[in-house]
Amino acid sequence: MRGKWTGVAQQFVRNPRGDQYWREIMSCCSKQVFERHPNPEIADIGQGGGAEYTVGGCKNCGAVLIHSWAGGVAGSIRVVSQDLIDSFLAADPQSRKKLLGDWFNRS
């Protein structure tokens, strides 16, 4: 396992390769509350990199968020730009899967 837990701004995760480590949580505000996008075609943006992704926003501050899930287990919630979401949505299904996987493995 890489790293060590240092406080509430981190989360223990396991990536698709089975590595376990602590990852910093990107929080948009001190009271982050994930709210799923109301349009299911946008909310259920797809899969890639061994995870599934749900798009939404912070109920308190309005930041754009992606919630990742791996094996039905909730993963991290990350702050992203609307431009990133738009680029995922504009891609055909196979390209979107690769884009999501590449993004997940970089972040």
SERO-4910 file (N, C-alpha, C, O; in steps of 0.05 Angstrom, whole numbers):
BEGIN
 pado doro    nc1    nc2    nc3   cac1   cac2   cac3    cc1    cc2    cc3    oc1    oc2    oc3
  Met    A     17    -23      0      0      0      0     18     25      0     37     27     16
  Arg    A     12     44    -18     27     68    -19     16     89      0     -8     90      6
  Gly    A     34    106      9     26    129     26     14    121     52     14     97     60
  Lys    A      4    140     67     -9    135     92    -31    155     96    -30    177     85
  Trp    A    -50    148    113    -72    166    118    -63    189    134    -49    186    154
  Thr    A    -70    213    126    -61    238    141    -84    254    152    -80    274    166
  Gly    A   -109    247    146   -131    262    156   -156    259    139   -158    241    122
  Val    A   -175    277    143   -201    274    130   -201    281    101   -221    276     87
  Ala    A   -180    293     91   -179    300     63   -168    278     45   -159    283     23
  Gln    A   -169    253     55   -160    231     39   -180    208     41   -197    207     59
  Gln    A   -177    189     22   -195    167     21   -179    142     13   -162    144     -5
  Phe    A   -184    120     26   -170     95     19   -184     83     -6   -208     79     -6
  Val    A   -169     78    -27   -180     67    -52   -164     44    -62   -141     40    -54
  Arg    A   -176     29    -80   -162      7    -94   -167     12   -124   -190     14   -132
  Asn    A   -146     14   -140   -150     18   -168   -155     -8   -182   -153    -29   -170
  Pro    A   -162     -8   -209   -170    -32   -223   -148    -54   -223   -154    -77   -226
  Arg    A   -123    -46   -219   -101    -66   -219    -99    -79   -191    -82    -97   -188
  Gly    A   -114    -70   -172   -113    -81   -145    -95    -67   -126    -94    -75   -102
  Asp    A    -81    -46   -135    -64    -30   -117    -82    -16    -97   -103     -5   -104
  Gln    A    -73    -15    -72    -87      0    -51    -71     24    -43    -47     22    -40
  Tyr    A    -84     47    -39    -70     71    -31    -89     92    -21   -113     90    -25
  Trp    A    -78    112     -9    -94    135      0    -93    156    -22    -72    162    -32
  Arg    A   -117    167    -29   -119    187    -50   -131    212    -38   -150    211    -22
  Glu    A   -120    235    -45   -132    260    -36   -159    264    -48   -164    258    -71
  Ile    A   -178    273    -32   -205    279    -42   -205    308    -50   -198    326    -35
  Met    A   -215    313    -75   -218    340    -84   -245    350    -76   -265    342    -87
  Ser    A   -246    367    -56   -271    377    -46   -276    405    -58   -258    421    -59
  Cys    A   -300    410    -66   -307    436    -77   -313    456    -55   -308    480    -58
  Cys    A   -323    447    -33   -330    465    -10   -330    448     15   -327    424     14
  Ser    A   -332    461     38   -330    447     63   -355    429     69   -354    412     86
  Lys    A   -377    434     54   -401    418     58   -410    405     32   -433    406     24
  Gln    A   -391    391     19   -397    379     -7   -419    358     -4   -417    340     12
  Val    A   -439    360    -21   -461    341    -22   -466    335    -52   -474    352    -67
  Phe    A   -460    310    -60   -463    302    -88   -492    298    -94   -507    285    -80
  Glu    A   -501    311   -116   -528    308   -126   -527    299   -155   -515    313   -172
  Arg    A   -538    276   -161   -537    264   -188   -550    283   -208   -571    296   -202
  His    A   -540    285   -232   -551    301   -253   -579    290   -259   -583    266   -260
  Pro    A   -599    308   -264   -627    298   -268   -631    283   -294   -650    267   -296
  Asn    A   -614    287   -314   -617    274   -340   -601    248   -339   -576    249   -337
  Pro    A   -614    224   -340   -599    199   -337   -578    195   -360   -558    181   -355
  Glu    A   -582    206   -383   -563    203   -405   -537    219   -400   -516    212   -410
  Ile    A   -539    239   -383   -515    254   -375   -504    242   -349   -480    238   -346
  Ala    A   -522    236   -330   -514    226   -304   -498    200   -307   -477    197   -294
  Asp    A   -508    181   -323   -494    155   -326   -476    158   -350   -481    147   -372
  Ile    A   -454    172   -346   -436    179   -369   -421    156   -381   -414    157   -404
  Gly    A   -416    135   -365   -404    111   -377   -384     98   -359   -382    103   -335
  Gln    A   -369     79   -372   -348     63   -358   -322     66   -372   -321     72   -396
  Gly    A   -301     62   -357   -274     62   -368   -253     60   -346   -257     70   -324
  Gly    A   -231     47   -352   -210     44   -332   -218     27   -308   -207     31   -287
  Gly    A   -238      9   -312   -246     -8   -290   -266      5   -271   -271     -6   -249
  Ala    A   -276     28   -278   -295     42   -261   -319     51   -277   -318     53   -301
  Glu    A   -341     58   -263   -365     69   -275   -367     98   -264   -359    103   -241
  Tyr    A   -379    116   -279   -379    144   -271   -407    156   -272   -423    150   -289
  Thr    A   -412    172   -252   -438    186   -250   -431    216   -248   -415    225   -232
  Val    A   -445    232   -265   -441    261   -265   -462    274   -248   -485    265   -248
  Gly    A   -454    294   -234   -473    309   -218   -461    336   -210   -443    346   -223
  Gly    A   -471    347   -188   -461    372   -179   -463    373   -149   -476    357   -136
  Cys    A   -449    393   -137   -451    397   -108   -477    412   -103   -482    434   -114
  Lys    A   -492    401    -85   -518    414    -78   -514    441    -64   -531    458    -65
  Asn    A   -491    444    -51   -486    468    -35   -473    491    -52   -480    514    -49
  Cys    A   -453    484    -69   -439    506    -82   -442    505   -113   -433    524   -126
  Gly    A   -453    483   -124   -458    482   -152   -435    472   -169   -437    472   -194
  Ala    A   -413    463   -157   -390    453   -172   -398    428   -188   -415    413   -179
  Val    A   -386    424   -211   -390    400   -227   -373    378   -216   -349    381   -211
  Leu    A   -385    354   -212   -372    332   -199   -375    306   -215   -395    302   -228
  Ile    A   -355    288   -213   -357    261   -223   -353    242   -199   -333    244   -185
  His    A   -372    223   -196   -369    203   -175   -361    177   -189   -375    168   -207
  Ser    A   -339    165   -180   -330    140   -193   -338    117   -175   -339    119   -150
  Trp    A   -344     94   -188   -353     70   -175   -336     47   -186   -333     46   -211
  Ala    A   -327     29   -170   -313      5   -180   -324    -19   -167   -324    -22   -142
  Gly    A   -334    -38   -183   -346    -62   -172   -370    -57   -154   -375    -72   -135
  Gly    A   -385    -36   -160   -409    -30   -144   -402    -16   -118   -420    -10   -103
  Val    A   -377    -10   -114   -368      4    -89   -362     33    -96   -347     38   -115
  Ala    A   -373     51    -80   -368     79    -85   -339     86    -82   -326     78    -63
  Gly    A   -329    101   -101   -301    110   -101   -300    139    -94   -315    149    -77
  Ser    A   -283    154   -108   -280    182   -102   -299    200   -117   -311    192   -137
  Ile    A   -303    223   -106   -318    244   -120   -297    266   -127   -283    275   -109
  Arg    A   -297    274   -152   -277    293   -161   -290    317   -173   -310    315   -187
  Val    A   -278    340   -168   -287    365   -180   -276    366   -209   -252    362   -212
  Val    A   -292    372   -228   -284    373   -256   -296    398   -270   -313    411   -258
  Ser    A   -286    404   -293   -297    426   -308   -320    417   -326   -322    393   -333
  Gln    A   -338    435   -332   -360    428   -350   -349    421   -378   -360    405   -392
  Asp    A   -327    434   -386   -314    428   -412   -306    398   -413   -308    386   -434
  Leu    A   -295    387   -391   -288    359   -390   -312    341   -394   -311    322   -410
  Ile    A   -334    347   -380   -359    332   -383   -368    334   -412   -376    313   -424
  Asp    A   -368    358   -423   -377    361   -451   -360    345   -471   -371    334   -490
  Ser    A   -334    343   -466   -316    328   -483   -323    298   -481   -322    283   -501
  Phe    A   -329    288   -457   -337    260   -454   -363    255   -469   -366    235   -483
  Leu    A   -383    273   -466   -409    269   -478   -408    271   -508   -424    257   -522
  Ala    A   -390    286   -520   -387    289   -548   -374    265   -562   -377    261   -586
  Ala    A   -360    249   -547   -345    226   -558   -364    203   -563   -384    199   -549
  Asp    A   -358    187   -584   -373    163   -589   -368    143   -566   -348    146   -552
  Pro    A   -385    122   -563   -383    105   -539   -355     92   -535   -345     92   -512
  Gln    A   -342     82   -556   -315     70   -553   -294     91   -545   -278     86   -527
  Ser    A   -295    114   -558   -277    135   -551   -281    145   -523   -263    151   -508
  Arg    A   -307    147   -515   -314    157   -488   -302    138   -467   -291    147   -447
  Lys    A   -305    112   -472   -294     92   -453   -264     96   -449   -254     95   -427
  Lys    A   -249    100   -471   -220    105   -470   -214    131   -456   -197    132   -439
  Leu    A   -229    152   -463   -224    178   -450   -229    177   -420   -213    187   -405
  Leu    A   -251    164   -412   -257    161   -383   -235    145   -369   -226    153   -347
  Gly    A   -226    123   -381   -205    106   -369   -179    121   -367   -166    120   -346
  Asp    A   -171    136   -388   -147    151   -388   -148    173   -366   -129    177   -351
  Trp    A   -171    186   -364   -175    207   -344   -172    196   -316   -158    206   -299
  Phe    A   -186    173   -311   -186    161   -285   -158    152   -277   -150    157   -254
  Asn    A   -143    140   -295   -116    131   -289    -96    154   -285    -75    150   -273
  Arg    A   -102    177   -296    -84    201   -292    -90    215   -267    -72    227   -255
  Ser    A   -115    214   -258   -122    230   -234   -120    215   -208   -126    226   -187
***
